[in-house]
Every structure is written in C-alpha cells, then in structure tokens.
Amino acid sequence: MSKKLNSLELQNIVDNSPLGILLINKQGIIEWVNKNLCILLHYSKIDLIDKNIETIDPRLIGLFKDGTTIHLKENSQHEDIWLINVAHAVADNNELCTVHYLSDVSSLHSLALRHEDLKNDFKDVNVTDPITGLPNRRAMYQALEPQVSRSRRYDNQLSIIIMKLNDLNSVESNYGIPATNKMMLEISQMLNDQLRWADTIGKLEDDEFIFVLPETDSVASKNLISKVKTQLDSIILNNNDFPSIIKTQFGCASWEKGDDVGLLMRRAREQLAL
C-alpha cells in the first residue's frame, strides 16, 4: 500500500527540489518560492516574495516570463549564472496561477562557449579550404609574405591575381550546395592545371581564388587571365549541372618597390572593382 504524503512532507520535497520553483498569482505577484531558488539566485525570500515585474530587481524580470533564459552576471558573490525558465499554469483555490521551474544551465552554457572557442581555434590552425582542398586565406598570406620579401631583396618580379565568382549565392539557391561544391572543385582543378610548379593558388573567400605568381610580370598575368576565362567557359559548357554562364571578375597587381603584402593585395582589389 503506497504511503500518502502529508503537506509538510510535500513542502519539504518541493523546497529541496534541484529546480528553483516559484508561484506567481493571477495578479502577477510572487506568492511563494522554494529554498533552492534562493540558492540559485543568491537572493533571499524577502527579496522575492510579494514582488511583481515592476518592483523586483530588474535583473530578475525574466522570472515572470515563460521560456526565457536568465543571465546573472558574475559579481563578488557568485560566478556567471544561466537559468532557463519554464512555466506551467495551475489552479490554486479555484484561482489560476503560474508555477515557474528554473533549471541551472550554467555548466552547459560554459561548455557551449568552450565549444565555440575550440571551433575558432581550429579555424585559426586549419590552412586548407574544406571544399577544394586548396590553401585557405591564412595559408595564402603565409605563402605570399616570403615572396614579397624576396622581391624586396632581389627586385624579382611577382604578380598576384584575384578571381571572384559573382552571384555564387544565387548559384547555390538555384542548383543546390552539392552541385555548387562540385563546380568549385572542378574550377580549382582547372586552375591548378594552368599554373607552373612555382605558382600557388588558393581560396581567399568562398567566392574568391588567388594566384601567387613569382617571376611573372603584368603582361604574363593578363595572358593567364585570358587562358583561365577560356578554360572556365569550357567547364561550364561541358557540364549540364552548372549554370550556363558564370560571371567573373579579375584583379591583377604586380609588385612595385615599397609594396608589402597589404599594399599588393589592395591594388589587386582595386583592379577587381573596375
């Protein structure tokens, strides 16, 4: 035979629940809170009971709102606290009131922040574009720096080309991400085929490629751009899964005395915008 709990026993169970619990009456006034809520919030019952949304500490307004996340910033009494508030309507002496249950998710929030930090750390370490396998922006800047230093020291020729694919977002919308990724992979393979062993190609942005061309002047760079345009048209014409026309822009710059990586890139981008 199951035991029937008396009101004192029930009160003790609720009061020591791992959840913070409060009761708000139909007038929007807090009538009761359990002990654990005071512990979670670092507030006393006097600070909470008989308070409404206008009279309570502004940091605790979220107590009155179902489905909200309450953030109590770190201070001298506690570290950062994150609580999720879930409400449930009940009848108390034939009057409708609301019970709010608050869960401490501070540890989960810390894990989520740590996860984001690790993702950002991985991005910083990663030097490869995930779709094409080409060196990414970070790697290309690392590759360009010694080439610029070499040109400064020995006055060697050096050129860079930025190739931008216009309306890549529209291509993704119309043809889907898998087809777009396949197109980018084929384009990257074609670009690799056009380069000499000393040249380097990589990705700057999702829609931008960059060529680093040692011992190359502006005339040779422009000739390479013409070859790339021809090969790009061939890829598009021979594949029904790709758009019939892909508009491209090219920006080319050759090293000049006084250039660093930033100046060289800026002049290439200025040409890209023309």
N, C-alpha and C positions, 0 to 999 in steps of 0.2 A: 504494500500500500504506500503510495507516494505521500511525502510529507507536505503539508500546506504551510507555506511560509507566512509568518505574521508581518505586519507593516514595518516593524523595527528591523527585522532581518532583511526585508526587501530594501529598506532605506540604506542599510549597511552595504549591501551588494552594489546598488547603484552608485552610492557615494564613492566606493573604491573601484569603480569600473576603470579600465585603462583608457577609456574615452572620456573626454571632457563633455559634460552634459549640462544644458540649461533649459529652463522652461520660460517661455515668453507668453503672456496672456494676450487676449484679443485687443487690449488697449496698447499693445506694443511695449509692455513693461516687463523686465526680467523679474520673475517671482522666486525662482529657485535655481541654484547651481550646485553641482556636486563638488566634492573636495578636489578631485583630480583636475577639474577645470581651473581652479585657483592655482594649483601647482603648475599646470601647463602655461598659464598666462603670467604667472608671478604677480597676481593681483589677489586681494582679499575679497571675501564675500561682501564686505561693506562697500567695496569699490564697484560691485556689480549689481547686487540686488536693489530693486526699485529704480533702476536706471532705464531710460529709453534711449532711442537713437540720437536724441538731441542732447541728453545730459551725460551720456557715458563718455569716457576718454575717447577722443577722435580716433586713436589707433585701434579701437575695438569696435568700430562701426560695423565691420564685417560679421560680427556675432549675430546681427539681425538679418543677414542676407544669406539665403539658401544657395549652396553651390559655389560659394566664394572661397578664395584662398586668402588667409590672413597672414600677413608678414609682420612680425615684431622684430625690428632691427636690434642688433646687438647693443647692449649697454653695460653699465657696471654690474648689473645684477644677473644678466644672462647672455648667452650667445644668440645668434640669429635663430628665430623660431618661425616655422612654417606650419600652419594648420589648415586643414580642409573642413569646411562646414557643410553638413548635410542636415536638412530639416524634415520633420515629419509632423503633420497635423494630427492632433488628438482631441478628444472631448474630455474636459475636466469639469465635473459637476454641471453637465449639460452646456458648458461654455467651451467654445472652440479655442484651443491654444496650440502653440507650436513647441515641439521639443527639438532642440538642436544638438547634434552629435558632432564633436570636433576631434579629429584624428591628427596626431602629431606626425607630419611627414618631413620633418627637418632632415633626417638622415637620407631619405630618398632624394630630396632636393639637392643635398650635398653631393650625392652620387651622380645626379644628372649634371651638375656643374663640372664635376671631375671628368665625366664622360666627354663633355664638350671641350674641356681643356686638352684631353688626350687626343681628340679628333683634330684640334687645331695644331697640336704638337706634331701629329702625324703628317698633316698637310705641309708643315714647315720642313720636315725631314724629307718627304717624298719629292722626287725630282723627275717623275715620269707622268705624262698625261695618260689617264686610265683608258681612254678610248683608242688612241692612235699608237700608244707606246712611245711616242716621241718625247724628247726632253721638254719639261714644262717651263713656265716663266722663270722660276727660280734657277733652274739648271742653265737656261739660255743666258741669263745675266751673268752667271758664273763663267760660262764659256766665252762671253763677249769681252769681259774685263781684261783677260790676258792678251787678247787680240788687239785691243785698243792700246794697251801698254806697249806691245811690240811695235805698233805703228808709230807711237810716240818716240820710241827709242831708235828705230831704224828707218823711219819715214816710209814704211811699207804701205802699199795700197790696201784698203779694206773697205768693203761695202756691206750694207745690210738692206734687206728688202722686207717690208711688212706686207703681207697679203691678207686682206679682210674679205670674208664671205658675207655679203649683205643679206639681210632678211632670213637669217638662219632660224629664228623663232617661227617664222611663217612656214618654213620647210618642215620643221618638227610638227607643227599643227596639222599640216596637210598630208604628210607622208608617214608620220609617226617617228618615235625616237629610234627604234631599231634600224629603220631604213636610213635615217639621218646619220646614225653612227657608222653604218656600213659605208655610206657615201664619204664620210670624213676619213675613214680608214683607207679607202681606195685613193682618195686625193693625197693623203700623206704618203702612200706608197709611190704614187706617180711623182710627187715632188722629190722624194728621195732618189728616184731614178734619174732625175735631171741634174743632180749635183755631182761635183767631183769629190774625191776622197777627203780633201781638206775642208770642204764646206760642211756646215752644220745647219740642220733645220729643226725647228721646234715649235711648240704652241705657246703663244702669249696669252690668249683668251680663248673662250670656247669657239669663237668665230675668227680667230686671227692666227696666222702662221708667221714665223720669222725665219729669214735666211741670214746666216752669217757667212760672208764670202771673203776669205783672205786673198790677198794678191789679185783683187778684182777692182777694176775702175767702173765709172758710171756707165760707159758705153757697153761693156760686157754685162753689167747688171740689167740694162734695158733689153739687151738681146735675150737674156734668160727670162725676163718677164714675158716677152713675146712667145717663147717656146712653151712656157707654163700655160699661157692662155690657150694655145693651140691644143695642148695635151688635155687641158681641163674640158674644153669643148668636146673632145673625143670621148672622154669618160661619160659625159652627160648623154651624148648621142647614142652610146652603145649600151645604155642601161635604162630599161623602162621603169625601174623602181625609183629613179631620181627625177627631180624636176627638169623640164626641157631647157630651162635657162637658169644659170646661177650667176648673178651679178657679183663682180669682184672689184675691189679697189687695191691699188698697189702704191706703196710709198717707198721710195728708194733714197738712200743717202750714202755718200762716200766720205771717208774720214778726211778731216782737214786739221791742220795744226791748231792746237788748243782744244780740240774735242776731247771730252770724256764720254763715258757710256751714256750719260743723261743727255748731253747735247746731241750726240749722234742719233739717239732714239727720237729726240724731239724733232730734229729736221726730217727724219723719215716719216713721222706722224704728220708733220705739216704738209708733206707731199701727198700723204694718204688722203688728206682732207680736200685736196684740189679737185 
